Amino acid sequence: MDHSLERYSRQILFQHIGEERQKVLMNSTAIVIGCGALGTVSSSYLVRAGIGHLRIIDRDFIEESNLQRQILFDENDITENLPKAVAAQRKLQKINSEINIEGIVTDINYSNIGEIAEDADIIIDGTDNFETRFLINDYCIKYNIPWIYGACIESKGLVMNIIPSVTPCLRCVFEMIPQIGTFPTCDTAGVIGPIAAIIAAIQVAEAIKILTKDYDFVNKKLQEFDVWNTKFKQLDISELIETDNCPTCKLHNYKFLEAEEGVMATFLCGKNAVQVMARNADNIDLAELEHRLETIVDVSRNAFMLSFTVKDHKFTVFPDGRAIITGTADTSAAKNLYSKYIGM
């Protein structure tokens, strides 16, 4: 065996990989968007599997509450105040110094996804919001790049392969972004580490199948797991590929890629605050949002607005889905906070 393949010898022995498919992996580029619970696990497995080029995109810094499930990080990373993408790159390069790893600290959006993802052979979803997922879906369908959706909350998780022209796309399954303020997040409903590890491990297994073109074994269903109740089911979504009304893969309307939908963030001069607004959002149910938040923060609400404070950031949320977040002038950080506590 070639010496460069020795570290992957046990993987090569697996009947579905072998030396030639291992070389394919070593010449492939994978992009992980979001380096949280899912992204840290999937990045680690991709690096250990010998992916040739890994690019990790994340806009956030490491906090103590991340350590419970985001396996690449430790207390020293918090002391150094490191961005997640930078800390991940450092850790992963120590695991496999032979591959090219890039950690990019940015808020991926319609203006930069092309530059970030143009050479991707596959994209792994490690995000925490539907706006970014719909953007990824637009880009991948338009440019014929396979990607793997993953999500987890509480003890439950979902995973689905999206291969343009072969499987349904994300908008075949989820036509619209869930109503703002009604969808739980890890910061409001919690999440346990094992479900993130399971979902991310499946994402990587499917990525290896897709990259090595072992299509007979690529899963074409929506997989759903509940690790606490020990339940697993697969939903057959194959009939959705036959429909003609998907706005993305059938009608080729790329509204998120063209910035016609999604979230806008605007710095409010002189206020040390950012206004975050979901484009085309329906009215938000402030009472329901209060119910979701009141177990973790003190919330006040009247007919016109809802307000609460998290650390040094005060949120004022309005019925139209608009929020003013004080305590930051960073629009990317404000969008991240909005995603965590209100949802998008």
C-alpha positions in Angstrom: 0.0 0.0 0.0 1.2 3.5 -0.8 2.6 5.1 2.4 0.3 8.1 2.0 -2.7 5.8 2.3 -1.5 3.9 5.4 -3.4 6.1 7.9 -6.6 5.2 6.1 -5.8 1.5 5.9 -8.8 0.4 8.0 -11.2 2.5 5.9 -9.6 1.1 2.7 -10.3 -2.4 3.9 -14.0 -1.6 4.0 -15.4 -3.3 0.8 -17.2 -0.2 -0.4 -14.1 2.1 -0.4 -10.8 0.5 -1.3 -7.7 2.4 -2.6 -9.3 4.0 -5.6 -12.2 5.5 -3.8 -9.9 6.6 -1.0 -7.9 8.6 -3.6 -11.2 10.2 -4.8 -11.8 11.4 -1.2 -8.3 12.7 -1.0 -9.0 14.8 -4.1 -12.4 16.1 -3.0 -13.5 19.4 -1.5 -16.1 19.5 1.2 -17.6 22.6 2.8 -19.1 22.6 6.3 -21.4 25.6 6.8 -21.8 26.1 10.6 -19.4 24.8 13.1 -21.6 24.1 16.1 -22.9 20.8 17.4 -23.3 19.2 13.9 -20.4 21.0 12.2 -17.7 20.0 14.8 -18.6 16.3 14.6 -18.9 16.2 10.8 -15.6 18.2 10.3 -13.8 15.8 12.6 -15.0 12.7 10.7 -14.3 14.3 7.3 -10.7 15.1 8.3 -10.1 11.6 9.7 -11.6 10.1 6.6 -9.0 11.9 4.5 -11.1 14.5 2.6 -8.5 16.5 0.6 -9.8 20.0 1.2 -12.1 21.1 4.0 -13.5 24.6 4.3 -15.3 25.5 7.5 -17.6 28.6 7.6 -18.9 30.0 10.9 -19.8 33.6 12.1 -19.7 32.9 15.9 -17.4 32.8 18.9 -17.1 29.9 21.4 -19.2 30.2 24.6 -19.1 28.0 27.7 -22.6 26.5 26.8 -21.1 25.2 23.6 -18.8 22.8 25.3 -21.6 20.3 26.2 -22.0 19.2 22.5 -19.5 21.0 20.2 -16.7 18.4 20.5 -13.8 20.3 18.9 -13.7 23.0 21.5 -12.4 23.3 25.1 -12.0 25.8 27.9 -8.8 27.2 26.5 -10.6 28.3 23.3 -12.9 30.4 25.4 -10.0 31.9 27.4 -8.4 32.9 24.0 -11.8 34.2 22.8 -11.4 32.3 19.5 -13.9 32.2 16.7 -15.3 28.7 16.1 -13.9 28.4 12.6 -10.4 29.3 13.8 -10.4 27.0 16.8 -11.8 24.2 14.6 -9.1 24.7 12.0 -6.3 24.5 14.6 -7.7 21.3 16.2 -8.3 19.6 12.9 -4.9 20.4 11.5 -3.4 18.6 14.5 -5.5 15.5 13.7 -4.5 15.4 10.0 -1.7 17.7 8.9 -1.7 16.3 5.4 -4.9 17.9 4.2 -5.9 21.5 3.4 -8.2 23.0 6.1 -9.6 26.5 6.0 -11.5 28.1 8.8 -13.4 31.2 7.5 -15.0 33.6 10.0 -17.9 35.1 8.2 -21.7 35.3 7.9 -22.4 33.4 4.7 -25.0 35.2 2.6 -26.1 35.8 -1.0 -23.1 38.0 -1.7 -20.3 35.6 -0.7 -21.6 32.1 -1.1 -20.4 31.9 -4.6 -16.9 32.8 -3.7 -16.9 30.4 -0.7 -18.6 27.4 -2.4 -17.7 27.5 -6.1 -15.2 24.6 -6.0 -17.3 22.4 -3.6 -17.8 18.8 -4.4 -20.3 18.6 -1.5 -21.7 20.9 1.2 -22.6 19.8 4.7 -25.3 21.7 6.6 -24.2 22.5 10.2 -26.4 25.6 10.4 -29.1 26.5 12.9 -31.6 28.4 10.8 -33.8 28.0 7.7 -32.7 31.2 6.0 -29.1 29.9 5.5 -30.4 26.5 4.5 -32.6 27.9 1.9 -29.7 30.0 0.6 -27.6 26.8 0.4 -30.4 25.0 -1.3 -30.7 27.8 -3.9 -27.0 27.8 -4.6 -26.6 24.0 -4.8 -29.6 23.5 -7.1 -28.5 26.3 -9.4 -24.9 25.0 -9.7 -25.6 21.3 -9.4 -23.8 20.6 -6.1 -25.0 17.9 -3.7 -25.6 18.9 -0.1 -26.8 17.2 3.0 -29.4 18.8 5.3 -29.1 18.2 9.0 -30.9 19.5 12.0 -31.3 18.6 15.7 -33.3 20.0 18.6 -33.9 18.5 22.1 -33.4 14.8 21.5 -34.6 14.7 17.9 -32.8 15.1 14.5 -33.4 15.1 10.8 -31.0 14.3 7.9 -31.6 14.3 4.2 -29.5 14.1 1.1 -30.2 16.6 -1.6 -28.7 15.7 -5.0 -29.9 18.0 -7.8 -32.1 16.3 -10.4 -32.0 13.1 -8.4 -33.7 13.8 -5.1 -36.3 16.3 -3.9 -34.7 19.6 -2.8 -35.2 21.2 0.6 -38.0 23.4 -0.7 -39.8 20.4 -2.0 -40.1 19.3 1.6 -40.2 22.7 3.4 -41.8 25.1 1.0 -41.5 28.1 3.3 -39.4 29.2 6.3 -41.4 28.3 9.4 -43.3 31.3 10.9 -40.8 33.5 12.8 -41.0 33.0 16.5 -42.8 29.6 16.4 -39.8 27.3 15.6 -37.8 26.2 18.7 -34.1 26.7 18.8 -31.3 25.1 20.9 -31.2 28.2 23.0 -34.9 28.0 23.8 -35.7 24.3 23.8 -32.3 22.8 24.4 -30.4 19.9 22.8 -28.4 16.9 24.0 -25.1 16.0 22.5 -25.8 12.4 21.4 -28.4 13.4 18.8 -26.0 15.9 17.2 -23.3 13.2 17.0 -25.8 10.8 15.4 -27.0 13.2 12.8 -23.5 14.5 11.9 -22.1 11.0 11.6 -24.9 10.0 9.2 -24.2 13.2 7.2 -20.5 12.2 6.8 -21.4 8.6 5.9 -23.7 9.9 3.2 -21.1 12.4 2.0 -18.6 9.6 1.5 -21.1 7.6 -0.5 -21.9 10.6 -2.7 -18.3 11.6 -3.2 -17.3 8.1 -4.2 -20.4 7.8 -6.4 -21.7 4.7 -4.6 -25.2 5.8 -5.5 -26.8 2.4 -5.0 -26.4 3.0 -1.2 -27.2 6.7 -1.0 -30.3 7.2 1.1 -33.0 9.1 -0.7 -35.4 9.4 2.2 -35.9 11.9 5.0 -34.5 10.2 8.1 -35.8 11.1 11.5 -34.2 10.1 14.8 -35.2 10.5 18.5 -32.4 9.3 20.7 -34.3 9.8 24.0 -37.3 7.8 22.9 -35.1 5.4 20.9 -37.1 5.9 17.7 -36.1 6.0 14.1 -38.1 6.3 10.9 -37.6 7.1 7.3 -40.1 9.1 5.3 -40.4 8.3 1.6 -40.3 11.7 -0.2 -39.5 10.3 -3.6 -42.9 11.4 -5.0 -41.9 15.0 -4.5 -39.4 14.8 -7.3 -42.3 14.4 -9.7 -44.1 17.6 -8.7 -43.8 20.6 -11.0 -44.3 23.4 -8.5 -41.2 23.5 -6.4 -40.1 27.1 -6.6 -36.4 26.2 -6.6 -35.7 22.9 -8.4 -38.6 23.1 -10.8 -39.4 26.8 -11.4 -35.8 27.9 -10.8 -36.7 30.9 -8.7 -33.7 31.5 -6.5 -35.1 34.1 -4.2 -32.7 33.6 -1.3 -29.7 33.6 -3.6 -31.0 36.8 -5.2 -31.7 38.3 -1.7 -35.4 38.7 -2.4 -36.1 36.8 0.9 -34.3 36.2 4.1 -33.2 38.5 6.9 -32.0 42.1 6.8 -29.8 43.6 9.5 -29.2 47.4 9.7 -26.9 49.2 12.1 -28.8 52.0 13.9 -26.4 54.9 14.0 -25.8 56.4 17.4 -27.7 53.7 19.3 -25.2 50.8 19.5 -28.0 48.7 18.2 -29.0 46.7 15.1 -32.4 46.3 13.6 -33.1 42.7 12.3 -36.0 42.2 10.0 -37.2 39.1 8.1 -38.2 39.9 4.6 -41.8 39.0 3.8 -42.4 37.9 7.3 -46.0 37.4 8.5 -47.0 38.8 11.8 -45.3 37.2 14.8 -47.3 35.8 17.7 -45.8 37.6 20.7 -47.7 35.6 23.2 -46.3 32.3 21.8 -42.8 33.8 21.7 -43.2 34.9 25.3 -44.2 31.3 26.3 -41.1 29.9 24.6 -38.7 32.4 26.2 -40.0 32.8 29.7 -38.3 29.6 31.0 -34.8 31.0 30.2 -35.2 34.8 30.5 -37.4 37.5 32.1 -39.8 38.7 29.4 -42.2 41.6 29.4 -44.9 42.1 26.8 -47.7 44.4 25.8 -49.9 44.6 22.7 -47.1 46.5 20.8 -43.8 44.8 21.7 -42.0 42.1 23.6 -38.7 42.7 25.4 -36.0 40.7 27.2 -32.3 40.9 28.0 -29.7 38.2 27.4 -26.3 39.1 28.9 -25.5 42.5 27.6 -28.0 42.5 24.8 -31.6 43.9 25.0 -34.1 42.6 22.5 -37.2 44.5 21.6 -39.4 42.5 19.3 -42.4 43.8 17.3 -45.4 42.0 15.9 -44.1 42.4 12.3 -41.1 40.2 13.1 -38.7 43.1 13.4 -36.3 43.2 16.4 -34.0 45.9 17.7 -31.0 44.4 19.5 -29.0 46.8 21.6 -25.5 46.2 22.9 -23.9 45.5 19.5 -23.1 47.4 16.3 -22.2 44.1 14.5 -24.9 43.2 12.1 -23.6 39.6 11.8 -23.7 39.2 15.6 -27.2 40.6 15.7 -28.4 38.1 13.1 -26.9 35.3 15.1 -28.6 36.5 18.3 -31.9 36.8 16.4 -31.5 33.3 15.1 -30.8 31.9 18.6 -33.6 33.4 20.5 -36.3 34.3 18.0 -35.6 31.9 15.2 -35.5 32.3 11.4 
